[in-house]
Every structure is written in structure tokens, then in C-alpha cells.
């Protein structure tokens, strides 16, 4: 089962003075606007993720997603808006070679239902998929990008994704460090430099921790 409170655990990585209670941001109008546009409810755990971590993400870049920088909500919405008015919406722009698992993600360069959550500053993104293909789940965590020719479901939800990340830390596969208020989660194997490269090699299950039903990948230990 996913850790029910991974957001609280991750929030504890920052110094107490940075997580002290402040006037909460009102993110509800942003979620409501997105829901009206897509005619779908934003999953509660995705909203909770932003309510818990958005102030920290908005302050400075945090490499929470296995080295990829997490986007605060408004920045993710801005990125989404940029893609919707870009060449990514041209059906001829990109041919998606495969979806893993099949039938879960729309095989397009970009879809209005994708909310960018993190990026590598070189064009690769991790996103929450609010408009999946029939075999997928609303809120599943996926990848996209100009050079990302395969779509992977990395986790069924943001809760599952971050619970897996915490298990990978507990198993020593990755580590988290916090220096000067900046958190970075990185692989302990120096040969692994990008999480999506790992998925390209070993499939959508590559980021699942040891003991999960997945293909074996470097640094994961016995399954």
C-alpha cells in the first residue's frame, strides 16, 4: 500500500524555519479553473501535494523527482498553457513509438489533460495525467517531451510515486540531501543519471522499489 502521508514526510526534509506555518496560499481557484476546462475532478491527493509543498517549490528549484526539478502549481499551469499553443499540438510533430503499459496514456506529443509536475531543464517532463486513455487512471504520473518517444506510467498517482520514492530511499537506491534550503533526490549509483533513461531501458516499472512486481533495474536489489 502507498504511504498515506508521503507529502508530510517529504516536507520534513526542509529546515523547520522554512516550513513554519504561514498564511496559506489559496490554490482552490486554480484547481477549479482546470476542472472546468477539462470537466474532470483533480484528484484529492494531487491537490494535497500542492497544498503541502507548493510554498517550498515556489521559493526555489527543488530536485525532488529523482533529480528533475519540481514545478510549483502556477509554473506547471504556465508550462501547460505554453505547450497547448505550441508545435506540440501538431499531430505531425511527434510519433509516439509505444505506451507502457499499453492503452493507458494518449499517444500524443502533448494533451490538455497533462499537468507538468517536474522537468530536467532540457525538455523532458514528468506530469500528472488528468485525461488518460481508457486503460489508465486519472492522476497517473507519466512522462513527455520533445525527445521522449515512449510514454510510461511511472505510478498510478502522485501518492504512489512519492511513496515509491521514499521506499527507494529506505532501500538505499536513492538518497535525499538538503543544502541551503534546496532538496535534491538522486540515485546512489553514479551510472544512473536520469530516471527516464532508466525507464527507456527497463520499462515503466523501472522506478518501483525492490519487492514490487516489475522488471529488475540497476540499483534496485532483489525483487
N, C-alpha and C positions, 0 to 999 in steps of 0.2 A: 504494500500500500504506500502511496506517496506520503511523505512527511506533511502533516496537515498545516504546519506553520513554517514553511521554509523562508518566507519573507521576513519573519521576526528573527530567525537565526542569521540570515544574511545581513539584516540591519545592524545586528550586534557587532559586526566586523569593524564598524567605524567607531572612532573615539566618542565617548559619551557626550562631550560638548557639541558634537556635530549632530547628534540625534536627539538632543534635548527638545521637549515639546515646544512648538511654535504655533502661530496662527495657521491652521490647516489650509492647504490650497483647496479651492472648490473646483474639482475636476469633473463634477457631475455634468455641467453643460457640454463639455467636450464629448463625453461618452454619449449623452443624449443626441447630440447632433450626428454622431457617427451611426447610432442606432436608427435614427430616422432615415438617413441616407440609404443604409443597407437593408433596412427592415428586418433586423435581427438583433437580439439582445447580446450585448457584450458580456461574456462570462463573468460571474462574480469574482472568481479568483484573479482574473486579469485586471479587473478594477482594483481589487485589494493589493495586487502587486504594485500598481502605480500609487495608490494612496499611501502605502508604506515607504516606498523607495524614491518616488519622484523628486522630493526636495533634495535628496543626495545626488541623484542623477543630474538634476538641473544645475547644480553648483559647479561641477567639473566632470570631465570624462572619467568613467569608471569601467574598467575592462572585466566586466562580470561574466560575459558569455564565452568562457574559455579563451580569453584574450581579446574578443571583439568588444567594442565599446557600446555600453547600454545607452539607449536613447531615452530621454525624458518624453513624456506623453506629447507635448506640443511639438517637439522636434520630430517625433515619429509621424505625427499627423502632417507636418510640413513636408517631410520626405514623401509620404504617400501622395500628397497633392502634386508634388513635382513629378512623380512617376506617371500620374494619371494624365498629365499634359505633355508627356514626352514620347519619344520614339518607342518606348517600351509598350505602348498600346497599339502599335502597328503589328498586325498578325504576321507580317513578313520579317519582323525584326529578329526573332529568335525561334529556333526549333528546339523544343524540349525533347531530349532523347529518351527520357524514362522518368517514371514516377515510382518511388519506393516508400511504402507498399503501393502497388498499382490501384488506380481508381480512388485515391484519397485526396489528391491535390489537382487543381485545374492545371493542365499542361500548357501554360501560357507564360510569357515573359513577366507580366505583372497583372494583378487583378485588384479591383477596387476593394475587395474584402481582405486584403493583406495589410496589416498594420506593422510597419517596421519596428523592431524592438532593439536591434543591435547591428553594428556594421564594423567592417575591418578597415575603413578609410580607403579601400582600394576597389570598392564596387560590389563586395559580397555582403549579403544581408541575412539576418535571421528575423522572422516575422511571426506574428500571430495570425492564423488563417481563420477569418470570420465567415468565409463563404466557401467551404470545401466542396470537393467533388462528393458524389453520393457515398463513397466508402470511407470518407473522412469524418472528423468531429469538429464542430465549431470550437475554436480556440486552440486547435492543434498548432504546434510550433514547427515551422518549415523554414526552408532557405530559398533565396532567389538572388539574381544578379546577372549582369551582362555576360559574365563568363561561367555562370552556373548553369550548365546544360542538363542537369538532373535535378529533380525535386525530391526532397527527402522529408518525411515526417519524423522529426527528431524526438518528439514527445507528444502525448495526447493533450497536454495542457501546459500552461506556464508552471503550475504547481508540480506536475510530473517532471518537467525539465529541470527545475531548480532542486527538486528532491533528488533526482539522479546526480546532479552536480555535487550536492552535499555528500551523497554516498561515495562518489568518486574521490572526494577529498578525504573522507574517512578511510578509504581503502588505499590512499597514498598515490593514486593515479594522477591527481592534480593537487595543486596547493593554492592557497589564497594568502596574499600578503597585503598589508595596508601600510603605506608610507605617505606621510604628509597629507593624510585625508583621502588618498587615492587607493582604491582597492583594485587588485589585479588577480584574476584566477588564471592559472597557467598549468600546462602539463609538466609533470616532473621528468618525463622522457624528453631530452633535448632534441630528439629526432622528430618529435611531433610538434609542428609549428602552427597548424591551423585546423580547427575542428572539422571544417567542411572538406578539407583534403582527406581527412580520416574517413568521413562518410563516403567520399568518392571511391575510396579503396575498399571499404568494408561494408558499405550499405547503411541504411537508415538507423540500424541498431548500434552503430559504432560508438555512440556516446553513452550507451546504457552501462551501468556498473556491473561488476562481476556478480554472477548469480542470476542475472536477467537472461531471458531467452533471446539470445542474439548471436550473431557471428562473432568469433573471437577477434579482437583487435589489439594492437600493441599497448602494453602498459595496463591491460585490464585484469591480468591474473586469471586463474582458472574460473571457467564459467560453471 
